[in-house]
Amino acid sequence: MLEEGASGRRAAVEQVVAGLGGAVEAMYFAFGEHDFVCILDFPDPVSMAAVSLSVKASGALHTRATPLLTIDEIDEAARREVTFRPPGA
């Protein structure tokens, strides 16, 4: 970080993400448990999984992904019929 600066790290993240058809929506550096937070937009979950696997395998970073759903995706999920029986019912 001291050598290439925050903009160098962002460029590296953008290169990886763009290589799989994605985009960096936001990238923030932070104090505390997490050094930085990225909001990435990938065309599909498999692309995100590919990036995650590669980054973690390198040992350079420890990451955690939280999939975000759009309002339309939640509306679609709410319309789907789910057959479910609670335990004990």
Secondary structure, DSSP 4 states (H G I P E B T S, - for coil): -TTTHHHHHHHHHHHHHHTTT-EEEEEEE-SSS-SEEEEEE-SSHHHHHHHHHHHHHHTS----------HHHHHHHHHS------TT-
